[in-house]
Amino acid sequence: MFFLPSHIFYHIIPFHLSTTHYFNLLIQEMLKGKKIVLGITGSIAAYKACLLIRLLIKQGAEVQVVITPAGKEFITPITLSALTHKPVISEFFNQRDGSWHSHVDLGLWADAMLIAPCTASTIGKMAHGIADNMLITTYLSMKAPVLVAPAMDLDMYAHVSTQENLKLLQQRGVHIVEPGSGFLASTLEGKGRMQEPEIIVEELIEFFARREGRLRGNRILITAGPTYEKLDPVRFIGNYSSGKMGLALAQECIMQGAEVELVLGPCSLPLPHSSLLHVTRVESAQQMYDAATSLFPACNAGIMCAAVADFTPDTCADEKIKREGDQLVLRLNPTKDIAAAIGQMKLDNQKLCGFALETHDAMQHAQEKLCRKNLDMIIMNSLQDAGAGFQHDTNKVTIITKGQSHSLPLQSKKDVAREIINTFIP
């Protein structure tokens, strides 16, 4: 029998699962120093290019705008030049002094070309080589990768000619940033609106990560967040984990080019918007065990960051438990040890990292877990350290491997994640 005093580590709160939102962009280093040609075409979505430029420059990129004549009807070159600190290129020739712009030089200068917004007309011209403006000639001369963010009304986007042109561009290596669905300038609703600038930048970062990331080709399993062990239809036993550390680890792996299998307990945080991320949502410790053990054989490495409940109720009531008497007595059974189970499965070409959140004798307990669970590395943190542990944006950890340990100062979980990944997979 177990009683639940008020100070117990687990707590009972109403059951709730939040929906997934897009991950708010953090400043990354993947775009630092990158030279981006931003093509802007004649779409009402051209106004979004201002935010797109600001985000790219904030990421450390250098941006050169090339705009079509129709694009200048929607947004002025003066605005774009003020944001990029560069003259905007639109015409082949400068009518005042006879100088001309070299689309060949732009094609050699750029690390990537991004056309956003990109109209159906420009998509058609790109597909069929109709070089009647500076943007298309720049595209045809481009040595760097090209990304396109379509923007048009739903019927234009769905038209067979547009879809065939997009497929043709994809076959030639152009990366298409899928448009979003929603309210359009025509007052209709559907697919065709330019994807939001934050997501376009994330896709650009991921694109470079796939090409240049240190961990490209790796597949990493990460467990994150808490587990909820249901008592009845409205209550559960859980813990205070927010999932912040696990998501920071997932984001860092993605930024380094790895494919991530994220097994995520109940969590209301926004997730990274990335095709490198595959999310399996779970609620209970048993569900997390089943998902993690089934996914790990196909992964190079695993990071067990989730705060998994050590005990689960013997039974779950079909109806809400009523307040009766002075005490609620529960019978709890131990849950399966996910890290230990995966440690037994681990092959010589796989690596496994665990976490140990301790309240006393932290180093001793962490080192014991490292050996007992067949881990290659364990991350120890203590609730005794201010600013570390559950709910915080910061963490203070010690990285422990067999034979050595390294303590990190209090820092953001993003920076902690980078230290962990670089140590775990050098």
Steps between C-alpha positions, in 0.01 A plus 500: 500500500615855424362819657535833319614771744493862383876521438530192278702540180209400279191715491138450401351757263215505243581319174574726204698473176589813304521519122825530306607842370793605289829547681594865555828557323809535714812665362704222343841496337408304188432817295782707646703647214280339234432705184134481402346632178137576583273509196172689536222474242166674438287361781302664777713287733802715407444694822613189692843538340577778751471264795681230306795735442509601866505136611775407255717791604435424868629151429822655369431465127584756231199567277488631142153568363413442136146612423285472189336812347161371623644452848577872526126569469451331838807609695752775431872448443569778753343294778690189400829685464459654845459153649784329311742797488551415133365649175208295370555340160211501255612603150782373283634849439527824691337746263689794644861395447485193279634259764344156521434231757666165450266210568802273453686669786194463725483131416861457609469724809204332668491208741128463426222665303160532664201622298225611736233574405509312172203541266357246256643712216854488640472127571400447137787714371749314721374164378524595133799734499319818400771749593314830458600664830798528731361251752463218246844558348645495851324170566629351175856607594477382862769254611358479855186317619164663423195505727156618389205609717190505277231764559175512302127437517383146572373430146824622345703285736285194436501547120664213316748732322625643831532157657686362199736798501571449871568129444736590217690741723521241776640246256772753418592540867299807597371479859134596532383656826143375517246785514261524791123480508277778620332826411621635164499848344212388274292449820498126426655247737732222398857403420718752322605768748873551540638313798577718802849658501601324823431161346676591175812592698477174696483305173800694368695421820403134472602498133850612592504258795430209265785609272755620755393377844754301699244231585344457156425133437441427869167399650457579868226390739406756766243456776368820653240644733312335788274196505149506643372194685121517507304456821159561349359686194605842636806448725848361462829460684772699326796725559609857428697433181426751223691323222726803441828311532391219269374741235824698521690177435273417206546849354878479534513161329290634213722807467798265468325304227381191688162334457318493834248248630338692786284305744317776683288482811223754573651835407354837400820646355521579127703253297769555238348522152726257317479201271796359696276469805265205550283531810327216684259638760451288810338542838599219735830339592389177331423685177840671512669165564324339203584788265863541609589131489342459156679803351848458648619206281488728193695782672870572540455642848245562773461777756263413783404847623137440598390517863328163505278412796656229717159379618158462342163434668403135534158584355340791316144583605241516223329794667627801692608401850278677752622666817422248774665476841814679616757322283537366150703177503654387173686185406788579261704261291848572358519595133745349253847656494529632143869594513596162650300311240658690213841458663450123473398534134793727410742368240870585469428757230237681707539752781269578790476803729283525809399770746511492879309762696602457862421664833791352702826308444464601137839393366483159668152425368582624149814289469314196627230552233764543231633150564178323594312617191789446257515868402785668314428833667270638767396860567467580869310797633370577847191672633732662752648727229309825454380551144541133407253219448129511424328797331812717477646637175846439648674193632815406688628151427797270533586283199621160621663228292682192618811624676443874482253783563466860391281759677342782303400840641139616513401588145209483258366157420580572136870541589488196730353297214785602271760398759328165554471418129858603421629284786271205435568482124840669451 
